[in-house]
Amino acid sequence: MKIAVYGATGMVGSGIAAEALRRGHDVTAVTRSGSAVEGASARAAELSELEASRELAAGHDAVVVSVAPDRTGGPHSSFMAAHRAIAGTTVPARVLIVGGAGALEVGGVRLKDMPDFPEAYKPEAATMGDVLEAYRSSAGLDWTMLAPAPQIAPGERTGSYRLGLDSPAGGSISSQDFAVAAVDELEEPKHRNRRFTAAN
């Protein structure tokens, strides 16, 4: 497949790009600066550039969006606008969005609304919940959101993981196994037009 990965130099995006390359897929690494990623084609583009996203979707089988909202206290309005624009556009490629664990639920309550959820992560979690609702409201777009376990960090690539839907499947996952789950979904779609999650 031809796969474009937004955020291909970040922890999660770089793992997805590497896993796709490992399996022989043709990868375009999309970053703000057009940074080179070994084995991939490089492309400079912002998530907010709708024409660029349409062009990438037209030239690829799948587009992975692994971009987080601002984590420095800045507004998330442009980030949300970009996702709403993508969700409202019919493109030929499949779109896989890396979601946030804070918008997962236990007993109908989002993790971000639980007493022990870290205050510092609440703005990002709230925004990623809004992103999910934007895609749930879309029509004509082939999308999937993959949310990580509450803890995700570089670790071991075991090649195995557990899946859940709207509730966590476990407490943690390595970024390498998260990438395995993402590329498995791209190769054999089982969660079209919905969110799912993976954990070790």
Steps between C-alpha positions, in 0.01 A plus 500: 500500500591864469469655846544867594583561866445844653730546798747242373782623723304485827511206739182336370515614139862391455409157633211465256719615210773254601255211535346574160844516339599178676209328323594637159245779467573824317506773765486879469618673817300821545645758740491877535860530382510212253755315716656193344403159635722215387328285241207739452421787268489837678226760472461834677140576593290624789193309611303822446587511128185337361614506138817315598301240691271448201803462273659248735175307527469488122849355465493251787292204613503618860579814698607469864455808718733479799504862612425626850342834590711773660641388836639837613172658606420648161157478333384187323262679263711462184564133580127438538423694184743283305338179623150630435606589145645154440195332655274703274687417180450192289841367398592174325751388764427334831576730795640361827514749786713443808263584783549569868462265794326769706190476282465125566223403741444275800140453601393783272741749660792631299842448658560876490202550732622256764646639825851361449544625142801739482386861476776586253360261240135602526502767224652258248263223606198728462612608153560142386150413621365781281709368209337159541153656492592690182583174324196325640292774336673468163331354195676333210843484661663161566658565840623319807635635828752294697546614859794381709488351846523756782878461498696483175878519472784353294571143598505154349338395174332174597263496205208418729236715663145495636218698344211690649239737363401795717657375825872438563623149418781536756712754680790543262643427156837548337505748214638218284204270565261792457653541154448130431131538588469807276656337194306176560181709485611667178581167340185321619233754604279381785397831657368715218329821611558446870756526777694213650793467736799275556705398803766243589 
